[in-house]
Amino acid sequence: MVIAIAGSGDLTRYLVEEFLAASIPVTLLIRTVKPHFADIPNLTQRIVDYNSIDSLTAALTESKATTLISTILTYDTTAFIETHKNLIAAAQASESVIRFIPSEYGVDIAKYPDQPGFYWETREPIREILQRQSKLEWTLICCGWIVDYIIPLQNRYMKDIGDAFPVNLAEKRMVIPGTGKEAVDWIAARDLARGLVALVRVPLGQWGRYVYLSGERMSCDELAEVVKKKYPDTQFQVEYLSLRTLVNGVRDAEDEFERVEAEYKIVIPSGSAGFEEGVVEKDRERYFPNVRFRGVREVLDAAGEEGVIV
């Protein structure tokens, strides 16, 4: 088994560490060599042209990759769609790839395929392509919200995203979408990576169309209280954004980032960020019996020593 990963961002760093810890070789398909991935045993960096199916096919075939995972994140709709079209075509043309995981990592895609709005624009065309083909086994990852932003920057690879996350630790603010009472599923980035390691070990033909992963389900108000207890000396400014405010924010956005941030925040008051009772537990039994997904408090308690990525 060899895993190919398209993309080299923050989530990829967790994936690389967890796949290598499981003795599974990794090939990164990247535009430029990344120094932090250099000289790591069983990790190969292959320079590719995402606009060239031939370039991608050659890299996949030479690496003998069996599963291709995309972590590519861009808010350029055309670029995202074209890149994923090329990844699918290259995987199909390669001599070894039999599975593909597109870059979703979202909320409850099965029930809310149009949440957030920019996901619908970029992901739905890729879902349709995958549904029309039969050569690659594929699945869509529903993981709720990555929760790592509640821990200090020194303890995570995930970069600060300001008020785009309900807890802005760096600026001591909590900007909560909705009433604060809506249920949200939270997961640590490393636990998501560990889940994907377990998922690729599942025998061929056993993936469902959607796979649910979660560390803990709690409301934003509950998350806020846990965070405040962890940082008792920090006085957070707290603000709530109603659904009306967020919808107006999408309509009146002055730039693409403002629109995307407002659309992403809408998933909480829409209900799409909290999974139905039972779906997470069912998939834990089916795919992840040996994976321990940490709750919010455990993730917070793991942070502390500088340089330790939880």
N, C-alpha and C positions, 0 to 999 in steps of 0.2 A: 504493500500500500504506500502510495506517495500522494501527498496533498499539494495541489497548486492553489495559490491564493493570488487573486488579482486585486492589487491595492496594497498600500504600505502605510496606512494611517494608524491612528491610536489603537483601534480594535485589533488590527493585525498583529500588533506587538504581543497582545495577550494570546492570540491564536498561535503564533509561532512558539511562544514559551510552553503552552500546554500540549501542542502536538509533539514537540521535541521531547518534553517530559514523558510522553507516552511512547517514545521511541518510534515515532512516525515521521519520516523525512518530509521536508517542506521545500517547495520551490515557489519563490515569489516572482510574479510577473509584474515588472515595474518599468517605469520610463527611465529612471536614473538610479544608480547604485546608492543605497542608503548606508552611511557609515555605521549606524547602530546595529545593522544586521550583518556586518562584516565579520569574517573569521569565526563563525559559529558552526560547529560540527552538524552535519546533516541538514544544513540550510543553504540553499542555492539562490542567488539573485540572477534572474535572467532579464536582460533588457529587451523590451518588446515595443512594438508600435501598435497601440490599441485600435488604430484605424486600419490595420492590415490583418485580415484573416490568416493569410499565409504566415506572417510573423508569429501570431499567437498559436497557430497549429503546430509550427515547428518547435516552439518552446514546450508545448504540452507533450508532443510526441517524444522529444529528446529527454524530457524529465521522467517519462513513463508515468505521468500522473494518472491516478484513477478517479479522483474527485477534484472538481474545480469549485472553489468558493470565492465569491466576489464580496469584497468589502468596500468597493468603490463608492464614494459619496461625492456627488456634485449636484448643484442646484441648476445646472444648465440642462434643461430637459432634452434637447437634441443630443447633446454629448452623452448623457446617461443612456439614452435609448440606443444610440448607435454603438456605443461601447459594448453594451450587453448583447445586442444582436451579434456582434462580431465574436464575443466570447462563446455564445451558444454555437455559432457556426463552426468555430475552431474546435470546440469540444467534440462536436459531432464528426468533424473531419479527422480528428486525431486517432491514433491507433490504440489508445489506452483509456481515455476518459469515459466513464459510464455514469457518473453522477454530477449534478450541478446544484449549487445553492446560490441563488441570486442575492443581491444586496437589498434585503428588505429590513429584517431586524426591527419589526414594527409592533403595532398594537394588535387588536383582534382583527386580523385581515379577513378572516372568514366571514365575520358578521359585518364588518365595516371596511370593505375594500376601497372606499373612497376617502378614508381618513389616514393621515391628514391630506388636504387637497393636493399638495404638490407631489405626494406619493402616488396618488391616482394618476396624475399626468405622466409621471416617469415610470412607474412600476406596472401599471395595467397593460401597456403594450407588450412588456416582457412576459407577463403572466400568460397573455394570449398566445404568444409564440411558443411557450413551453407546453401549453395545453394542446397545441396542434401537432406536436412531435411525439415520438415514442422511443427514440434512441437513448435519450438520457433520462435517468430517474432523477426527480427533483422534488424539492419541498420548499415551503415558505415558512420562515422563522417568525413566530409571534413571541416576543419576549418583554413586552411592555416598555418601561423606561429604564435605561441604565442609570444606576443610582450613585455611581462613584463620585459625583460632584459634591456630595456631602462630606467628603473627607479631604484633608489638605492636599494641595497640588503635589507636594513631595511624595505622596503615597499612591499616586495614580499616573497612568499614561494619558488619560483623557484630559484634554486641554479645557481650560475655563471657557464657558459659553455664556457667562453673564446671566441676565434675567431670562434667558431661554429655558433654563431649568428652574423649578420652583424655589430652590435654595441657592442663592448667590453668596457663597461663603466668603469670597474675596472682598465683596463690597457690603457685606453684612445686611443683605436684604432678602426678603422672602416675597416673591411676586407670584401669587397663587392663582391659577386659572380656575374659574368656577366658584363654587361655594366653599370649597375646602373639604366637603363631605363625600365627594365622589370617590369610589374605589379605584385604585391604581395598582397595577402589578409592577414591582420593582425587581431589578436583578443586577448583581455585580458583573462588571465586564469580564472578570476572570471566570466567574461561574458560567456565563454564557459560553465562553471559550471551552470550558471543560465539558459543557453539554454538547457542543459540536464535535468534540473528540469522541464522545460516546456515540453520537449519532452516526458518524461515518463507519463505526464498527458494527452497526446493525446490518444484518445480512441483506443483500441486494433484494429488492422487491418488497421490502417491508416498511418503507417510508410512507407516511400518510401525506395528503396534500398540504396539511398545515401541521406544524409541530409547536407545542406550547411549552415555554420555559418561564419560570418565575422563582424569585427568592422569597418574596413575601407580598401579600396584598394588604395595603392600608391606604387610608385617605391622605391627602396632602396636609390636612390639619394634624393627623396623627404623626406623619413624618416630621412636621415642623416641631411638634412637642418633643420627639425623640432627639432631634438635632439640638434644640435649645438646652435639653438636659446634658447633652454631650459637651456643649460649649457654654457653660453657665456664666462666664464672664463677658460674653458677647451679647450686645443689645441689637437685635435684628429689627429693622424697619419692615413692617408687614403690610402688604397691599393685596387686595383681591381684584381680579379682573373678571367681570361678568361675561357671559356668552355674547351678549349684545356688544359689549366693548370690543371683544375679540373679533367678531364678525365685521364690525365697523373698521377695525384695524386692518383686516384683509382688504376691504374695499378702498380704504384711504391710504394704504401704504405708499410711502414716498420712494421706496426702493425694494429690490428683490428680497433683501435680508429681512426687512420689516414684515413683508408679506409672508415669507416662509415661517418666521418666528410666530406670527399670529395664527397661521394655519396649524402649526404644530401644537400650540397651546390649546387649541380647540378640542383636541382629542380627549382631554380630561373632562370638561363639562359635557361632551357628547356621549360619554360613557364607554368609548372604545378602548380606553387605556386599562380598563379592568376586565379581566376574563371571567367567563361564567364559572360557577362552582363546578368542580369536578374535572374540567378539561386539563388543567395542569397536573392534577393528581393522576389522571389516566395516562398521560404521556410520561410521567415520571416512572410509572410502573412498566410501561411499554418500552421506553427507550433508555431511561436513566436510573435503573435500580441501584447503581453503585456510585452515583454522583450526589454529593451533598451540596445543596443550594443554600447559601447563607441568607439569613434574614437581615433586615436593616441594622439592627443593633449590633449584630455580630460583625458586619462590615465596618461599622464605626469603631468598634472595639479593637479591630485588627490594625487600625491606623495608629501611627505614633512615631516610630523610629524613622528618621530621615533616610530616604533611599530605598525603603521597603515598600514595594508595590503590592498592595493587598489583592 
